Amino acid sequence: MRRFVAKQCFANALGHGLCCLLAAPTLFLAACGGQASPPSVQTVSKVSDPADPAAQPPTVLAGAYGADTGTDFVSFVWTLGGVTHWIALYMPNLNSGTYPPVIYTGSIDLLTQGAASASITSFDRQYQLRKGSAVVAAASGSAYQISLSGVSLSSSSSPTFTARKLSTSSDFNRAWRGTWSDANSSGSIFTDAPLTLSGGQASPQFGNCSMDLSLRAAQDAGGGPYIAATIAIRPSTGCARSVSAGSTVSLSGIAFIHTPPAGGDQLEIILADGTGSGISFRGKE
């Protein structure tokens, strides 16, 4: 009897379930009274794609930066209204009577991994405005490198700057003495010019121009502090920026105080109009 049952079971297996036995042994074991093991699940970790811009760190650039060597180049970066602004002052190592300080202005497109690009305007001697571009590399909260193109000075190539972050102060209500500069037709610089600020206000005079200067503490879109500078040039006889007897010309920009390697606080004021034409002041106590 036992032999018959064994043969019958084997026959049934051959007739009905051999293919299932070969294809799904766990199901066969369950049919015979065993328990099927649950299928194993493998967890796959998501790996960031280095080619995916969203997976790369955004470029950070904000505040005051100055040249690694000396103070021939200073700049400031701030963001307002969805636009990242860049303004800079460059002192060429050339004849100051021919090449006054150059003002650069522009808007920066912050990319990723320390890279950025910019459309810029330079304002140099004899009211010359030049349009160009800039490429930024290795940018961070502590430094950046920038290469300019299309804004070469007449006797020198477009410069490349390596700038480091500057520690700044807002204690600007003092008496300063330094240089007001406007790249007028003669290219002259007015040295030993006094500037006394009280409550962030002053009325400097230079180049036959009467001006009202205002410095105001503010914050940009990222909460970064800065000093917003504005200047209104009143109609004056002989002032190159008074385009007509009844109009007032306004310029805006940035002011900041830093301490260069040589020591002593230094005030920088960089202002420009909508075209990029501008005025600068650099002074010490």
PyMOL commands that set and color helices and strands:
alter all, ss='L'
color gray80, all
select helices_A, chain A and resi 2-23+25-31+53-55+125-127
alter helices_A, ss='H'
color red, helices_A
select strands_A, chain A and resi 63-67+73-80+83-90+102-110+116-124+128-137+143-149+160-165+168-169+175-182+189-196+201-202+205-206+209-219+225-234+249-258+266-272+278-284
alter strands_A, ss='S'
color yellow, strands_A
deselect
rebuild
show_as cartoon
